[in-house]
Amino acid sequence: MHETIRLTVAQAIVRWLVNQFIEIGGAEVRICGGGFGIFGHGNVPCLGEALYPVQAEMPLYRGQNEQSMGFAAAAYAKYHLRRRFMFCTASAGPGTANLLTAAALAHANRLPMLMLCGDAFLTRLPDPVLQQLEHFGNPSLGVNDAFKAVSRFWDRITHPAQILQSLPAALATMLDPADCGPAFIGLPQDVQGWAHDYPVAFFARRVHRIRRQSPDALEIAEAAGLLRHAKRPVIVAGGGVQYSGAAEALTAFAEAHGIPVVETIAGRANMLAAHRLNIGPLGVTGSDSANAVAGLPMWCWPWARGCKILPRGPGRSLPRMPG
């Protein structure tokens, strides 16, 4: 028989997170760098109790509001090139709703962030509770359902055994180079405290490694052929340059061949701003210099500098999009 250990759902989640590591530059570091939390009736008795003994391994920082906690977690993931993340925890009700904007930011920018938020009692015996956001015509619908649109992974734990599948699935999503983003796990207030006999092996120390995608030889050959015969080539550098650790290689390649570089918004800081080959950011939120070099039509340029206002009827005007 497999050895088991009896833990509450909250204790099991914390113990599992503490034992997840990642290899970065030959060193093994904990994937979860800690968390931000504001506690109330939805997360303090169980999750708060489980986090208290592991402050040294996974420090918790008190947030002043939930939205700023989420923004800070997204910035942490960006700084660590999406290889590490922070968790955010909020109580059931309006507190959790304040995380929606931050979740949308992380979702749009594909930044990993784990949200462990309180949820309505599964048994519904104490119902309603303080500041519970509820849908009177649908008792199963709550504020946490709003996160489905702004999360790459979403789940509500309704049985203790669920986390055996949900936690690895959430982590796999957050570490996926293509589909990474925020993961949301709703924790009903009663389920957090339910005890279960978990396999001890589930909490074994595990080291994760993000698989590097190998370049396709045929695509490389085709790109080289296009560059070889191009008269005025331009490199469009995106966020993947940073996430793959290729910023220095990009600069060296551009300098060796004298090719100008334009950056997407996600690719800002691929090259130093003062570098002679850095032409600036591209697109409607970019710069005239980059759009001109890339040959984009002027209607793609920033409106403040790329549009002319023509009169259209008495007292009316309409922006003209040249080109």
C-alpha positions in Angstrom: 0.0 0.0 0.0 1.1 3.6 -0.7 2.0 5.6 2.3 -0.4 8.5 3.0 -0.6 11.5 5.2 -3.7 13.2 6.5 -3.9 16.9 5.7 -6.5 19.6 5.1 -6.9 20.8 1.6 -5.2 24.1 2.5 -2.3 22.3 4.2 -1.9 20.0 1.2 -1.8 22.9 -1.3 0.9 24.7 0.7 3.0 21.6 1.2 2.9 20.8 -2.5 3.9 24.4 -3.5 6.8 24.5 -1.2 8.3 21.3 -2.8 8.1 22.6 -6.4 11.5 23.7 -7.8 12.9 24.8 -11.2 16.3 24.7 -12.6 17.6 28.1 -13.8 21.2 28.5 -14.9 22.2 25.3 -13.3 20.7 26.2 -9.9 17.6 24.8 -8.4 15.2 27.4 -6.9 11.7 27.3 -5.6 9.2 28.1 -8.4 6.8 30.0 -6.1 8.7 32.9 -4.6 6.0 33.6 -2.0 2.7 35.3 -2.0 0.6 38.4 -1.4 -2.4 38.1 0.8 -5.4 40.0 2.3 -7.3 37.8 4.7 -10.9 37.6 5.7 -13.6 35.0 6.4 -12.9 33.2 3.0 -9.2 32.3 3.5 -7.9 33.0 7.0 -8.9 30.0 9.1 -7.6 27.3 6.8 -5.2 28.8 4.1 -3.8 31.3 6.5 -3.1 28.7 9.1 -1.4 26.5 6.5 0.9 29.3 5.4 2.0 30.4 8.8 4.6 27.6 9.5 6.3 28.0 6.1 7.1 31.7 6.2 10.8 31.0 5.8 10.4 28.9 2.7 7.5 30.8 1.1 7.2 34.3 2.6 3.8 36.1 2.6 3.5 39.8 2.1 0.4 41.7 3.2 -1.3 43.6 0.4 -2.9 46.9 0.8 -5.4 46.1 -2.0 -5.9 43.1 -4.1 -5.4 44.8 -7.4 -1.9 46.0 -6.5 -1.1 42.5 -5.2 -1.9 41.1 -8.7 0.1 43.7 -10.5 3.1 43.0 -8.2 2.8 39.3 -8.9 2.7 39.9 -12.7 5.8 42.1 -12.4 7.6 39.4 -10.4 6.9 36.9 -13.2 8.0 39.3 -15.9 11.3 40.0 -14.0 12.0 36.3 -13.7 11.2 35.7 -17.4 8.1 33.7 -16.6 10.1 31.0 -14.8 8.9 31.8 -11.3 5.7 33.2 -10.0 4.0 34.5 -6.9 0.5 33.6 -5.5 -2.2 36.0 -4.5 -4.9 35.1 -1.9 -8.1 37.0 -1.2 -11.2 36.4 0.8 -14.6 35.5 -0.7 -16.6 38.5 -1.9 -15.5 42.0 -3.2 -11.9 41.4 -2.2 -11.5 38.7 -4.8 -13.3 40.8 -7.4 -10.5 43.4 -7.0 -8.1 40.9 -8.6 -9.9 40.8 -11.9 -8.1 43.7 -13.5 -4.7 42.3 -12.5 -5.7 38.8 -13.8 -6.6 40.4 -17.1 -3.2 42.1 -17.3 -1.4 38.9 -16.7 -3.6 37.0 -19.1 -3.1 39.5 -22.0 0.7 39.5 -21.4 0.9 35.8 -20.8 2.4 36.1 -17.3 2.1 33.3 -14.7 0.4 34.1 -11.5 -1.5 31.8 -9.1 -4.7 33.0 -7.4 -5.9 31.0 -4.4 -9.2 32.7 -3.5 -12.0 32.0 -1.0 -15.3 30.7 -2.4 -18.8 30.2 -1.1 -19.4 27.3 1.3 -19.9 24.1 -0.8 -22.5 22.8 1.6 -24.3 26.2 1.6 -25.2 25.7 5.3 -23.9 29.1 6.3 -25.5 31.0 3.4 -25.2 33.8 2.8 -22.1 34.9 4.6 -20.6 38.3 5.1 -20.1 40.2 1.8 -20.8 37.1 -0.2 -21.3 38.0 -3.9 -24.1 35.7 -5.1 -26.5 35.2 -8.0 -29.9 34.8 -6.5 -31.2 32.8 -9.4 -28.1 30.5 -9.7 -26.6 29.4 -6.3 -23.7 27.8 -8.1 -22.6 31.1 -9.7 -20.4 33.5 -7.8 -17.7 36.1 -8.3 -15.0 33.6 -8.9 -16.7 32.5 -12.2 -15.8 35.9 -13.6 -12.1 34.8 -13.6 -12.8 32.2 -16.3 -12.5 34.8 -19.0 -9.1 36.1 -17.7 -7.4 32.9 -16.6 -5.4 30.4 -18.6 -6.4 27.7 -16.0 -9.5 27.8 -13.8 -10.9 25.4 -11.2 -13.0 25.2 -8.1 -12.0 22.6 -5.6 -15.2 20.7 -4.6 -13.4 17.6 -3.2 -10.0 17.2 -1.4 -8.8 14.7 -4.0 -9.2 17.2 -6.8 -5.9 19.0 -6.0 -4.0 15.8 -7.0 -4.9 16.7 -10.6 -5.6 20.4 -10.4 -2.3 21.6 -8.9 0.0 19.9 -11.5 -2.3 21.1 -14.3 -2.2 24.7 -13.0 1.6 24.6 -12.8 2.0 23.1 -16.2 -0.1 25.9 -17.6 1.9 28.6 -15.8 5.2 27.1 -17.1 4.1 26.5 -20.7 6.1 28.9 -23.0 3.2 29.3 -25.4 0.1 29.3 -23.3 1.3 30.5 -19.9 -0.7 32.9 -17.9 -2.7 33.3 -14.6 -4.1 30.2 -12.9 -7.2 30.6 -10.7 -8.2 28.1 -8.0 -11.4 28.7 -6.0 -11.3 27.4 -2.5 -14.7 27.0 -0.8 -14.5 28.0 2.8 -15.6 24.6 4.1 -13.6 22.5 1.6 -10.3 24.3 2.6 -10.6 22.6 6.0 -11.7 19.1 4.9 -9.1 16.5 5.7 -8.0 13.8 3.3 -5.4 11.0 3.2 -3.0 12.2 0.5 -0.2 10.0 -1.0 3.1 11.0 0.5 4.7 10.7 -2.9 2.6 13.7 -4.1 4.6 16.0 -1.9 8.1 14.8 -2.9 10.5 17.4 -4.0 10.3 17.9 -7.8 12.6 19.9 -10.1 11.0 21.2 -13.2 12.8 22.2 -16.4 11.2 24.2 -19.2 11.8 22.5 -22.5 13.5 24.6 -25.1 12.0 24.5 -28.6 14.6 23.5 -31.2 14.6 25.6 -34.3 13.5 23.9 -37.5 16.4 23.6 -39.9 14.3 24.2 -43.0 12.7 27.4 -41.6 16.2 28.6 -40.6 17.5 28.0 -44.2 14.5 29.8 -45.7 14.9 32.8 -43.4 18.6 32.9 -44.3 17.8 32.8 -48.0 15.4 35.7 -47.6 17.9 37.8 -45.6 20.6 37.1 -48.1 18.7 38.6 -51.0 16.8 41.3 -49.0 17.7 44.9 -49.9 16.5 46.5 -46.6 15.9 43.8 -44.0 14.4 44.7 -40.6 14.3 42.5 -37.5 11.0 42.6 -35.6 12.0 41.5 -32.1 9.3 40.3 -29.7 9.1 39.1 -26.1 10.4 35.7 -26.9 13.9 37.1 -27.3 14.0 37.9 -23.6 12.2 34.7 -22.5 14.7 32.5 -24.5 17.7 34.5 -23.2 18.6 35.7 -26.7 19.0 39.4 -26.1 22.8 39.4 -26.5 22.6 37.1 -29.5 20.1 39.5 -31.1 22.4 42.5 -30.6 25.4 40.6 -31.9 23.5 39.4 -35.1 22.1 42.9 -35.8 25.6 44.5 -35.4 27.3 41.9 -37.5 25.0 42.4 -40.5 24.0 46.1 -39.9 20.2 45.3 -39.7 18.0 47.7 -37.8 15.8 46.3 -35.0 12.2 47.3 -34.2 10.5 46.0 -31.0 7.0 44.9 -30.1 5.6 46.0 -26.8 6.4 42.7 -25.2 9.9 43.0 -26.7 10.8 46.3 -25.2 14.3 46.4 -23.7 15.6 43.7 -26.1 18.2 46.2 -27.1 19.5 49.3 -25.2 17.4 52.3 -26.1 20.5 54.3 -27.2 21.8 51.6 -29.5 22.2 52.9 -33.0 20.3 49.9 -34.5 17.4 50.2 -32.1 14.7 52.0 -34.1 12.0 51.8 -31.5 8.7 50.1 -30.8 6.4 49.1 -33.6 2.6 49.5 -34.2 -0.2 51.8 -33.1 1.3 52.2 -29.7 4.8 52.4 -31.0 6.9 55.2 -32.7 6.9 56.9 -36.0 10.6 55.9 -36.5 9.9 52.2 -36.3 6.8 52.3 -38.3 8.5 54.2 -41.1 11.4 51.8 -41.2 9.1 48.8 -41.3 7.1 50.4 -44.1 3.8 50.3 -42.2 0.9 52.4 -43.6 0.6 55.7 -41.8 -2.8 54.7 -40.3 -0.8 52.3 -38.1 1.2 55.2 -36.6 0.4 56.8 -33.3 -2.7 59.0 -33.8 -1.1 62.1 -32.2 1.5 62.3 -35.0 0.2 60.2 -37.8 -3.2 61.7 -38.5 -4.5 64.8 -40.0 -7.9 66.3 -39.1 -10.0 67.3 -42.0 -13.2 69.3 -41.7 -16.4 67.3 -42.3 -19.5 69.3 -42.2 -20.3 72.3 -40.0 -18.4 72.0 -36.7 -17.4 68.3 -37.4 -14.1 66.7 -38.1 -12.9 63.2 -39.0 -9.4 61.8 -38.8 -8.0 61.0 -42.2 -5.8 57.9 -42.5 -3.2 58.7 -45.2 -1.8 56.0 -47.5 
